[in-house]
Amino acid sequence: MQSKKFHPSILLTLSAGFILVLSTITTARVWGQEKWPVYLPIVANQPDLTPPDPGEQVTPEVPGGEVPPGASATPGASATTSPDASATPATVETRSPGIPEPATSTPEPGATPTDSGTTTIPSTPTATPGSTPGTVPTPTPTTPANQPPYSPPGGLWLTEGELNKLPTSGSAWDNVKAAADGNAATPDLSDQDSNANVEILAKALVYARTGQTSYRSQVVDALKTVTDGQTEAGGRTLALGRELAAYVIAADLIDLQHVDSGLDGRFRAKLRELLTKRLDGDTLQETHELRPNNWGTHAGASRAAIAVYLGDQAELQRTAQVFHGWLGDISAYNGFSYNSDLSWQANPSRPVGINPTGSTKDGHSIDGALPEEMRRGGSFRWPPASTNYAWEGLQGAFVQAEILARAGYPVYEWEDRALLRAVEFLYGINWPAQSDDEWMPWMVNKIYGTNFPTATKAHAGKNMGWTDWTHGN
């Protein structure tokens, strides 16, 4: 995909010292049926849009955390990358051409001051090994040197051909079959902790593999609730982003268009509505384009699923553009609003969703770290303070990536395999995928040919699951 260029048209200086650039993106049907020029705010170093949410089921945050005996916290250290001795370093511009430097923000009370160093990326990057917090070693995965780029055959999540090759025996099949045979909760798009979405997905998968219509009937009933029940009312875009994608994939798996064309028409209209419906002040599109954390990645996953299901190429291309920017290509997209604590960023003057390859800070590798999630455990220190937000953010990212990859975008290769580096960073600090994150290593191993540890009968996550069956063979 070719990146769209930004053409700044309006420059506003705000009283707080921030600069807001309104840039004209290409005219496309993004906000509705008509074609409108889209103006996107390019904002950096803003106050936190996502304070700790007591409703999110993630590992409790430990701001400041405890430093294990013998270790020392090192806030505020300068960030650099470690060049390969045989490579010629190439200094990266601090901003994309045509985009002014962001104004310096005032850190939040208690936040660690950040540096403004420029990241230098080696021509042949070599990641610097980082210190490993914790006492339990994690097996080091390996990537085959000749592993070809992942090239899925299409489909929204799985093709009929792929499904027909999957086994109907073994622990992984037993896992998804048990979920499909259970009584699913009532769909609720306003409940960010509902498991109904992945339970209905299990029924859709088992129907698609076996053809047993009793499973399909339960999926149809659930889709009627999603379509006609206004269950998103009173919720937030975090809940909508987490919940919706699995229902869209389920509709595709049962071929809703041919099973119940009337319901499918209403479902499609509902999906179009949910792209721009305001929930607690935000829309799904806005959340994807403004929040460079778990809110944004989950919103992007559901946005991608909607775009593919509706056959909306403009929406899909925009989703891919924003995702590319989150992975680190700010020339593709640079409209995110970051927290003022940029201490986990490799280069605070050009914040990104995943740190670039070879990045280090105070001698520790932060290559692949998700800065906007890591700082939610606390400002930069080593070992890092505990937080599960990094894996939570990756849940949305991997669903978003898989949908885009199947639509033809080489997302898994973008930014030096940013998603693989993110997983490698977490295993490198002994933060393995656990509980509702267990479905992701199955995908990573399938995509990249790695051998990250996997769980038998892996738990489903907030927006996806059953990958021990779908991606484990």
N, C-alpha and C positions, 0 to 999 in steps of 0.2 A: 504494500500500500504506500502511495506517495503521501507524504505529510502535507497538509494544507498550510499555507503561509499565513501569518498574522499581519494585518495591516492596521496599525494603531490609527484611530480616527479622533478620539476625544481624550484629553488629559485633564484630570481633576486632581487638585491638591487638597487633601482633607485637613481639617484643623488639627488633628492629632499628629500631623507630620507624615502621614502615609500618602502614597501616590497610588491612584487608581487609574488604570488604563482601560478604556473600553475599546476593544478590538473587534473589527468586523470580520466575522468568519464568513464562509461561503453561504449563499442563500440556499436553504434546503428545508424540507419539511421535517422539522425537529420538534417544534412546539405545537403543531396542529396540522390541519389539512392544507392550509394556505402556505405560500412561500414567503418567509419573512427574513430580513437580514438579522442574524443573531449577534448580539453584543455580549461578549464574555468578559467578566472582570478578571484581571490578572492581579492577584493579591498575594503578598508574602508577609511572613512574620506577624500574623494577626493573633489576637488572644485566642485561647483554646475554644474551639467549637464543640469539642466532645469531652466534657468533664467526665470523670469516672461515673459510670452508670450502675446504680445498685441493682437494676433489673437484668443486667447482662450476666449470664452464667459463665464466667471465666474465672481463672484463678485469682483470688483476691489480690488487689494491688498492694504493694509494700513500698510506698514512697520513701526513698532514702535507703530502704532495706538495711540489713545487717551485713557487714563485711566479715567473711569468715576469718578465723585466726590466721595470722601470717600474711593476709592480703591487705592491700591498701586501695582506697578509693582515689581516683585521679580525675576530678572534675575539671573542666575548662582546658584540658590539654589540647595542643594544636593537632589538627587532622591533616594527614598526608597520605599518599599512596606509596607503596614500596615498589620502585622500578626494578625491572629485571636488569641485571648487571650488563647484559649484552644488548639491551634495547636502548633506543634513543627516546627519552621522554618527550611527550608532546603536551604542552600546557593547554588545558581546556579553557575556553573563554568563560568568564564568570556569568555572562548572560547571553541569551540569543540576540543576534542583530535585530535592532528595531525595538527591543524591550528594555526599558530603562532599569537601572539598579533600584531595588526596593529600598524604601526608607528604613532606617534602623529603628527597631521597636524597643520599647521598654520591657525588660523581662518581667515575668510574673513574680509576685512576692515569693521569695524562697527558691526561685529558679537559678540554676547555675549559669553565669555569664558564658556566652559562646564566643568562639574565635571567628574570624572572617577569612581564614586561609583559603587559598585556591587549591583544589585537588589536581594533582598531576597524575595522569594515567599513562603507564608505560605502553609502548607500541605492542609489546608482547607481554601482557600482564601476568604477573606471578603473585598469587595471594600470599600474604604473610600469615604464618600460623599464629593463632592467638592463644592466650592463656585459657585454660579450661577450668571454669568454676565447678565446684561439686567434687564428689569423691568417687562416683560410679562411672567408670569409663564406658563410652558408647562406641560400638563398632564403627570403624571408619569406612564409609561407603566408597566404592570405586566406580568410575565411569569408563566404560570401554573406549579406548582411543579411536576405534573405528565405528562407533555408534552413529548410524546415519540420523539425520534430523527426523523427528517424529512427523509422520504424515498420515493422519487418520483419513478414512475413506469418505467422510462426509456425515450427513445426518445432524440432528440437533444434539444428541448425546450418544446414541448408538444406532447403527444401521441394522436392518433386518438380517443381513448376512452375518454381521458380528454376533448378533443375539443367537442365531441358530447354531453357532459354534460353541456356545457356552455350555458347560456341563449341567446336568440335572441331578448330580449327586456330589457328595463331599461336603466339607464343613462350610465352605463359602455359600454353596447353594442352600444348605440347611439354614444358614444365617438369614438370607433374604427371604426364604420360604416361610420361616417362622414369623418374620415380621409381616409378610403378606397374609398369613393365616390369622393374625391377631386382629383385635378390634381397634381400628384406628380412631384417634380423637377427631372431633369435629373441626374442620378447617377454620382457622382464625388468622387472618392476615394482620391483625393488630397485636397478636401475641408473639413477641420475638423469641419466646422460649418454647413455642409449640413444636411437638414432634410429628404432628399430623402430616406435614408436608413430606417428610421422608418415609413415613408409614404408607402413605398413598403411593409414593414413588415405588416402593417395594411391590405393591399390588400390581402396578402397571408393568413392572419388569417381569414379574412372574406370568402375568397374562401374555405379554409379548413373546415369552419363551414357550409357554405351554398351550396357549390358545383357550384356556379355560375361562369361559365368559363370566363366571361368578366374580372373578377378580376385576374384570373390566367394568362390570355393573357398579361395583363399589367405587371405582375411580370416577365414573360418570356422575354418581351421586355427589361425590366430593367436589367435582368441578362445577356442578350446579350451585353448590353453596358458595364457592369462590366467586362465581359469576353473578349470582342474583342476591346474595346474602348481605352485601355491604359490610363484610366482616373487617374491612380495613378501617372503618370509622373509629375514631378515637385513638388510633395507633400512631406510630412514627415511621419514618422511612427506613429506619434500621430494621424494624419488624417486617415491613413490606419487602425489603431487599433480601432478608434472610429466607422468608417463607415462599415467595412467589415463584422463583425459578424452578423448583422441583415440581410444582403443579403444571407449569408450562411444558416441561419435559415429559411428565406423565401423560398430558393430552396428546403429545406427539407420539408417544410409544403405543397408545391404544388406537391411534389414527382417528381421533375424535371427528374430524371433518367428514368421514364416511360413516361413522357409527351414529352420529346425531348431528346432522348439518345445522339444524336450528340452534342447538346449544353451542355449536362451534362458532356460529356467527355472532351470538351474544358474547361468547368468551373472547373472541377477537376484539369486539368493541370495548369490552371491559379492560383488556390489556392496553388498548390505545388510551383509554381514560386514565389508567393507573400510571402511565408514564408522566403525566403532567398534573395529577391530582395533588393538591396541597394537603399534607399531613403534618400537623404541628408546625406549620410554617414553611415546609420544604416539599419539593417534588422529588421523585425518584431520579430524574435527570439531573436536577441541581445537586442532589446529594452525591451522585457519581462524579460530578465535575468540580465540586468544591472541597470535598472531604477526603484527604489522602490517607485514610485509615480504614478500619473495618467497616465503618458506615459506607464509605465510598466503594470499597471492593464488592460488598454484598449488593449494593445498588447496581453496580456495573454488571454483576452476574445476571440479575433479573432483567436488566435492560437488554443485555445481549440475547437472552432467551426470547424475550418479547420480539426483538428485531428479526431474529431468524424465523420465528413462528409466523410473524406477519409478512415476511418477505420484504421488509423495509430496508433496502440497501443503504439509504442515507442515514438512517438511525444506526445501522450496524457499523458503517464506516466511522461515524462520529464516536461510537462506543470504543472502537479499536484505537482511534486517535487519542482519546483520553487515557486509555489503558497504557498505550505506548509512552505517554508522558509520565504516568505514574511509575512505570518501570525504570524511567531515567532519561528519556529523550525529551528534553524540554523544548526542543525545536518543533516537536509534534504537538505538544500541549503544555501549557505552563500556567493554568488558571487556578491551581489549588490554593487553599487558604491554610497555611501551616501554623501550628502553635508557636508561641514566642520562644519556647525552649528548643533551640536547634542544636543542642549539644551532642546529639547522636548523629547529626548530619556530617558526612565526610567533608562537605563544603557548604557552610551555612549560607553563602551568598547565592547558591543555586540548589535549594532543597529538592529532594526527590523522594519517591516512595520506597525505593530500594537502593542502598548505597552502591556506587560503582565498583567495578572489579579492582582489586589491589588496594582498596582503601584501608588505612590504618590510623589509629589514634593512640598516642602515647605508647607506641610499640605493640598495640593489640590490634588484631584484624577486626575491622568492622565492615569488611567486604560482604555484601549481602544482607546486612542488618536492615530492618524496617525502622527507620528513625522515629517516625511518628507513633509507632507502637512501643518501641523500646523506652522512650522517654516517659511513657505512662507508668512504668515501674520506678522512674526516677531519672534525674539528669545523669549524664554520662559518668560512669564509674566502672571500675573493674575489680572483682567480677560484677556483672550487671545485676541490678536489683530485679527480683522475681516479678514476672508478668506473663500472662498467657495471651495477651492481646496480639503478639506477633503471629502465633498460630491461628488465632481467630481471624486476623486480617487476611491470612493466606487462604482460609476457607473460601472467602469470596473471590480471591484472585484466581484460584485454580479452576473454579467453575466457570468464571469469566473467560479464562484462557482456553479451556477445552472447547467451549462453544465457538470462540473466535477461530481457534485452530481448525475446527471442522468446517468453518466457513471459508477457509483458505488463507487465513492470516498466520504467518510464521511466528506466532507470539512466543513460543517456547525458546526461540533462538534470539529474541530481541534483547538488546543491552547485555551482550555476553552471557546469555542464559541466566537472566536475572532471577527467575523463579527457582532454578536449581541452586544458585548461589545463596538465596534466602534460606532454603532448607539446609544447605551445608553449614551456614552460619549457626543455625539453631542447634544442630547436632554437634557442631564444633564446641559449643559452650555447654554441652550436655543437657540440652533442653529437648528431649525427644518428643515426638508426637504421642500424646496419651489421650485416653478417654474419647471425647467426640472429635478429636483430631486424627484418630487412628486410620481413617479412610484415605488420608492424603498420601502417605508413603507408598501405598499400592499404585497410585497414579504416577507418582514421581518415578518409581522404578520402571513402570511400563514405558513412560515417555522418554526417559533419559538412559535407560539401561543400567541404572544404579542398583545397589543392594542394601538400601536402608532397611533397618529392622521393621518387620511388619507383624501385625497382630492377627492371630487366627480369630475369625468371626469378629472382624473389626466393628467398633461402634459406629453408628451413623452420626453425622455432624448436624450443624444447624441448618445447612442448606443442601446437603448431599450425603450419600452413603452407599453401601453395598458394593464398593469398588473392589473389595476382596474377591467378589464374583465377576464384576464387569471388567476389571482391569488386571486381575490376578492370573489370567490364563494366556 
